[in-house]
Amino acid sequence: MRVHFHGAAGMVTGSMHLVEAAGHRVLLDCGMIQGSRELEALNAAEFPFDPAALDALVLSHAHIDHIGRVPLLVKRGYRGPIYTQAATADLMPIMLLDSAALAAGDAERANRERRNGEPPVEPLYTSHDVQVALRQLQPLPYDARSEILPGVELALRDAGHILGSAIVELWADGRKLVFSGDLGPRAAPILRDPTPIAEADLVLLESTYGDRNHRERASTVAELGQIFEDAWHDRGNVCIPAFAVGRTQELLYWFAAHWEQWQLARWRIFLDSPMASKVVAAYDRHHDLFDERARRVWNGRPSPFRLPNLRATPTREESVALNRIGAGAIIIAGSGMANGGRILHHFKQNLGRREAHVVFVGYQAEGTLGRRIVDGARWVRIHGHDYHVHARVHTVGGLSAHADQRGLIEWYEHFDPPPPLALVHGEDKAREALAGEIGERHGIVATLPHPGMRLTV
């Protein structure tokens, strides 16, 4: 069994790892690279392998940095099955059709700026390409071990990161590979804890937060309540860039759980993301994947997805109308890293207001607008214009859907004996810190792959 690392190797986004085993070629994830314009331009490059020569594609979960190039892979020749957990298969049309729409909009804007004689910019893929790719989906339940190719077996275990997120177990050539995908933190709301696994010959472990530990969730939630209290007294709006899958649902969960304590009835709450509204419906269809505490909250009053003053704004006109609200609104909008989507329009209206509050509740990759604001930029450029940042900026890191350093190590320590380890899906600073901690505890020298590296199991 050989593993070729092609993405999320030295960076967080663009997950893509090729496994050669039992005479077959299995690709783990096919994600979008996210960040600066230069980094995102790499998504259009040729794949470092022949898509038509792949025998199977396995997807860990529905975030775009893990599935975002699947339609392009199919467009360029992949014709095999796409295996993923059933809830992920339910989310994929929502995520990929939105991605195609964003690509079409980007291409249209770029073409308006082209000079005469320059060739037109083509979108990375279209909604038609998405529909073609979706026909190849083969949904699987958790915990079922299946032969997906002669001599290759697959099982998906609950990773506790987002709905349908999976740890991938792959058996072939008498060896076993475990790919963590993205692991969620223990005791997080809504979803179950990541599944412990005891045996492997090689582990590919994510390391997004390999260099830090999150605040306790209780203190983080208390901080969120204080932000809303301060914002109410400041008579401003609260803008929350949030990922449509995972973070938005958790925010609504906490809103329901603390409805009276935070006096949320006095606010107008807007879910300004057509994609997030569809994802909410998908979560509603998969209560069987929730933990016991979440089921109790969902059955209580108010229910997280049916708050009495929660309003979805699916149309562009409804979204634009929010810009006329000067105070008293909580606006949850994509994208989570503020590198596109409707949140940019709300930033243009609110970043310059000292009474406004901006709350980041997730990881902000290098090169994104969100990262620049979190790092303290006083001026930012949005849609070709510069905006002064006067709003109060909050980073509420304890709501992360990723395990922190402590959680990653605890999950790895379920393996007995500790297997060889490759750290993926993390910036080098985070990977090096996590490798150092695991090395001190277990004497394991973790591999830090870079694109093009190969490991033999």
DRENDO-814464 format. One line per field, with one value per residue (C-alpha): z, y, x; residue number from 1. Coordinates in steps of 0.001 Angstrom, whole numbers. Each point is the difference from the previous one (the first is absolute). Example, Ala and Ser with C-alpha at 12.3 -4.5 7.8 and 13.67 -1.06 7.14 Angstrom:
2
c3 <- 7800/-660
c2 <- -4500/3440
c1 <- 12300/1370
i <- 1/2
END
This chain:
457
c3 <- 0/-1067/868/-2212/1606/-2425/2108/3551/483/1676/-179/1299/-3174/-3212/1601/-2506/603/-2490/1258/-2209/1303/-1262/-3546/374/409/2656/508/3481/-309/-2875/1668/-1044/873/1876/939/-2105/-3651/-960/2027/-1327/-3576/633/-14/-3799/-428/-1397/2563/857/-1135/-2761/1245/-2458/1580/3473/1147/2949/1806/3744/1592/3713/276/-1838/645/-3226/866/-91/-2896/-1997/-3006/-422/-2981/-1623/552/-1766/-2720/-691/-302/3284/-516/3123/3193/2623/3485/2943/3057/-785/1695/-1900/-3217/1068/520/-3124/-2528/2210/387/-3567/-1752/2131/-923/-3691/331/1675/-2763/-2645/1749/313/-3693/-966/2038/-1414/-3554/531/782/-2955/-2697/-3639/-1480/3317/154/2271/3464/412/3383/1666/-532/-555/1621/-2798/971/3585/-1040/-2029/2959/2418/-2089/1103/3739/1983/3508/2905/3636/2892/1313/-2986/-1415/-3771/-2829/-2434/-2371/-225/2970/1375/2929/1440/3197/1077/3680/1544/178/1962/-2138/-2018/-1004/-1862/660/-73/1062/-2877/625/-3047/-105/-2865/-533/3584/1281/1509/-614/2193/-1278/2728/-2354/2240/3625/2179/3662/2762/1734/-2794/-483/-2544/-1236/1651/1054/-2505/-142/1667/-2122/1400/-2927/-3088/-1985/-919/1206/-1995/2702/-466/1894/-520/3662/762/1722/2402/2310/-153/2857/1937/-1878/3012/246/-3762/31/2881/-2068/-2891/2279/1254/-3579/-707/3202/-872/-3575/1186/2229/-2810/-2232/-2889/-2094/459/-3145/223/-2935/395/-1964/-1358/1271/3668/1512/-976/1512/3227/324/-336/2563/2549/-856/891/3133/1312/-1468/3199/1671/-2981/-529/-3659/-513/-241/-3037/-3623/-1075/-3667/-1692/-3163/-1887/-2392/378/3810/-79/-2118/2312/2992/-1727/-552/3700/772/-2094/1934/3688/299/-170/2872/3535/2796/1288/-3464/-430/3240/-1153/-3395/1618/2388/-481/-1811/-2462/-1427/-3614/847/2211/-27/-1253/-2337/-3614/-3020/-2875/-3070/-2700/-935/566/3550/695/-1333/2166/3120/-788/962/3587/2163/3325/1736/-2598/323/-3531/-610/-3543/-2069/-656/3245/-966/-1576/-3327/-1903/452/1513/3137/-2114/-707/3710/760/-2431/1954/3531/231/117/2871/3501/1454/-2159/1104/-2196/1432/-1537/1203/-2180/-1466/-2287/-2595/-1078/-2799/774/895/3303/916/-779/2194/2843/-246/616/-3448/226/-3705/-2231/-3680/-1000/-3608/-1070/2681/3301/3301/3404/2798/2943/1139/3071/-1127/2097/-559/1766/-573/2488/-2422/-2415/-1657/51/2837/1657/767/3112/-1871/-2928/2326/2034/-3170/-1236/3375/-488/-2465/1676/-824/-1362/-3814/-2448/-442/-2785/891/-2673/-197/1984/-401/792/3342/1210/-1415/1554/3428/-124/-1260/2871/2646/-1402/-369/3646/1227/-2270/-1756/-3365/-2678/-1938/-3722/-1189/-3643/-2737/-3436/-2053/2961/99/2959/-199/2701
c2 <- 0/3374/3447/3021/3390/2593/2480/1352/-934/3040/1978/-419/-64/-2058/-3467/-2687/-3227/-2860/-3595/-2777/-3458/-3457/1204/2838/3785/1539/3768/1316/3385/2444/3385/3616/2091/3103/3183/2685/579/-1560/-3127/-380/260/-3375/-1688/233/-1733/-3518/-2771/-1654/-3348/-1192/303/-2672/-2486/232/-2936/1600/3308/142/3267/694/2775/2779/3077/1576/-417/-3762/-329/3238/-1422/-3156/1387/1020/-3500/-1484/2647/-1049/-3677/-1749/-2504/-2181/-131/2760/-1482/2133/-66/329/3399/1328/-1178/1974/3153/-230/1357/3060/675/-694/1842/3037/-381/-157/3138/1841/-1157/1272/3372/286/-778/2548/2743/-883/122/3469/1145/-1759/2083/-415/-3028/-1820/-3440/-261/-1505/-3329/-1075/-2922/-2028/545/-1184/-2568/-1377/-277/-1956/-2398/-610/-578/-2968/-1861/267/-3243/921/-2215/-215/325/-3148/-2310/-1672/-423/-1305/2926/-1568/-3507/-216/3455/462/3234/1062/3468/983/3098/2829/2405/3004/821/-1974/-3101/561/-3230/-1588/-2253/-3529/-1695/-3601/-1383/-2097/-1235/3561/2551/3748/2392/3522/2191/2456/2957/-959/1826/879/-2208/1069/2443/650/-1737/-2711/-3074/-178/-1234/-3783/-1478/-2493/-2478/-1384/1366/-395/3702/2943/3184/2481/3514/2720/3216/965/-2103/2911/1156/-988/1535/1829/-1952/97/1294/3120/445/-119/2487/2286/-215/1029/2975/1110/116/1973/2506/332/706/2812/1331/129/-1725/-3135/-3267/-1561/-3646/-1611/-3675/-3172/-1238/-3512/-441/3419/1487/-2933/188/3732/-590/-2799/2390/2679/-2438/-1263/3564/1673/1588/542/1986/1800/-922/806/3708/-639/-588/-3086/-603/-3079/1672/-3042/-2030/-2840/67/-100/-3162/-1490/680/-2093/-2789/27/-256/-3193/-1708/180/-3611/1299/2484/-610/-420/3576/1447/-2086/1466/3567/-664/-1285/2984/3518/1950/-2489/1188/84/1545/2951/2387/2962/-1926/966/-1552/2390/-2225/2658/2669/2699/-1189/-60/3533/1233/-960/2799/2497/-1285/2126/-1776/-3008/-2645/-3184/-958/-3460/-224/-1872/-415/-1067/1429/3115/-792/287/-179/2323/820/2341/2270/168/766/2918/1425/-791/-170/3778/351/170/-1275/-3163/-3331/-2683/-3502/-2647/-3482/-2188/-497/2782/-1259/1994/2449/350/3245/-1540/-703/3598/1404/-2425/986/3627/1623/3541/207/-2800/-191/-1406/-120/2431/2629/710/-53/1187/-2550/1821/-2793/-2037/-3307/-3155/-3376/-2682/-2950/-2372/-788/-1720/-3170/-1346/-1867/1981/-1285/-1803/-1632/-1096/-1625/-1711/-1454/-1239/-1595/-2492/-1846/-2821/-141/3548/-362/2042/3441/2591/3436/1629/2834/2512/2847/-912/1822/-2071/-3254/482/718/-3066/-2201/1202/-800/-3474/-680/841/-2210/-3028/200/184/2104/1337/614/3503/-607/2565/-209/-2787/-2002/-3753/-2405/-3785/-1889
c1 <- 0/1391/-1373/697/-671/-1351/-1983/-381/3650/1545/-3245/-3531/-2070/-12/-164/1061/1938/453/264/1387/-839/-1031/605/-2501/133/-2275/-171/-794/-1747/181/-213/197/3045/-1148/1846/1634/-840/3340/-698/-3532/1309/1685/-3412/-78/3382/231/-334/3332/-1476/-2304/-3613/-1110/2446/-1598/-2128/-1831/-427/-703/-1141/347/-2611/-1815/2139/1202/3678/-672/-2494/316/1889/-2084/-1977/3291/1386/-3022/141/3593/-719/-806/-2826/131/-2084/82/-370/-1051/-2256/-3714/-434/3024/-1634/-3087/2094/2135/-2535/-517/3711/1092/-2822/807/3675/-914/-2114/2891/2363/-2412/-241/3774/432/-2648/1690/3403/-1308/-1427/3546/1672/1591/-906/1675/528/-1601/-3060/347/-1803/-1407/1725/-3163/-3710/-3212/-256/3415/-1239/-3081/2127/2313/-2875/-1181/3122/-769/-158/-1278/1088/-1124/2388/1697/-635/3126/-371/2158/101/2544/1476/2344/-915/-2398/-1376/-1759/-1121/-119/-1576/2584/-2245/1049/-3116/-3073/1175/3703/1973/3239/1091/1291/1522/1248/2124/3141/-234/409/-2354/-9/-2006/-714/-1472/-1677/-822/-604/-2469/608/-1328/-3228/-870/-3714/-2235/2390/1475/3647/2612/162/3108/1924/2517/2009/1744/3209/-24/-2084/-563/-987/-1302/1876/-1961/340/3066/1720/-2716/-2829/-3443/-1623/-2573/-3282/-1905/2173/-179/-3788/-32/2226/-2444/-2854/2040/690/-3727/-583/2732/-1220/-3538/1235/2221/-3109/1691/-316/1869/1484/1058/1823/-880/512/-3307/681/813/577/-3368/-1870/1998/-665/-3732/275/1540/-2559/-2795/1761/588/-3064/-1243/3381/1336/-3342/103/-3667/963/2220/-852/1971/726/1403/1232/1186/-2138/2472/-124/-3799/150/2618/-2266/-2656/2554/898/-3705/-120/2800/-929/1191/3588/-461/1176/-2559/337/-635/-3138/-1342/712/-1560/-3167/-167/-1300/1189/1454/3349/-1156/-3372/859/-2963/2066/2306/-518/1668/746/400/-319/2497/-2626/-662/3720/501/-2866/1990/2443/-2693/-1/2263/-405/-1512/804/2044/1019/1466/1336/2579/2732/1643/3403/-1536/1653/-3270/-3743/-2574/1968/2147/-2972/-807/3636/-113/-2930/1203/3811/259/-2490/1459/-3260/77/1457/1589/283/2271/-894/2227/3448/1241/2490/3034/-766/-3715/-1745/-1059/3622/1001/-2758/767/3675/-966/-136/-1347/-820/-1273/-888/-3388/-1189/2686/-648/1766/-1910/1152/-448/-1588/-2322/877/1507/-361/1640/-2001/2317/-1588/-2836/2356/-1291/3583/1655/2789/3500/-1203/-2883/2169/2513/-2728/-1532/3381/725/-2849/2246/1920/2828/459/244/2095/-1504/-233/-1367/-2166/-2529/2039/2449/3606/14/-2943/1361/3418/-1481/-2247/2843/2176/-2625/-702/3728/651/-2835/377/3342/-1754/1684/-2971/342/-913/-885/384/-1700/1514/1322/-658/-173/12/-1912
i <- 1/2/3/4/5/6/7/8/9/10/11/12/13/14/15/16/17/18/19/20/21/22/23/24/25/26/27/28/29/30/31/32/33/34/35/36/37/38/39/40/41/42/43/44/45/46/47/48/49/50/51/52/53/54/55/56/57/58/59/60/61/62/63/64/65/66/67/68/69/70/71/72/73/74/75/76/77/78/79/80/81/82/83/84/85/86/87/88/89/90/91/92/93/94/95/96/97/98/99/100/101/102/103/104/105/106/107/108/109/110/111/112/113/114/115/116/117/118/119/120/121/122/123/124/125/126/127/128/129/130/131/132/133/134/135/136/137/138/139/140/141/142/143/144/145/146/147/148/149/150/151/152/153/154/155/156/157/158/159/160/161/162/163/164/165/166/167/168/169/170/171/172/173/174/175/176/177/178/179/180/181/182/183/184/185/186/187/188/189/190/191/192/193/194/195/196/197/198/199/200/201/202/203/204/205/206/207/208/209/210/211/212/213/214/215/216/217/218/219/220/221/222/223/224/225/226/227/228/229/230/231/232/233/234/235/236/237/238/239/240/241/242/243/244/245/246/247/248/249/250/251/252/253/254/255/256/257/258/259/260/261/262/263/264/265/266/267/268/269/270/271/272/273/274/275/276/277/278/279/280/281/282/283/284/285/286/287/288/289/290/291/292/293/294/295/296/297/298/299/300/301/302/303/304/305/306/307/308/309/310/311/312/313/314/315/316/317/318/319/320/321/322/323/324/325/326/327/328/329/330/331/332/333/334/335/336/337/338/339/340/341/342/343/344/345/346/347/348/349/350/351/352/353/354/355/356/357/358/359/360/361/362/363/364/365/366/367/368/369/370/371/372/373/374/375/376/377/378/379/380/381/382/383/384/385/386/387/388/389/390/391/392/393/394/395/396/397/398/399/400/401/402/403/404/405/406/407/408/409/410/411/412/413/414/415/416/417/418/419/420/421/422/423/424/425/426/427/428/429/430/431/432/433/434/435/436/437/438/439/440/441/442/443/444/445/446/447/448/449/450/451/452/453/454/455/456/457
END
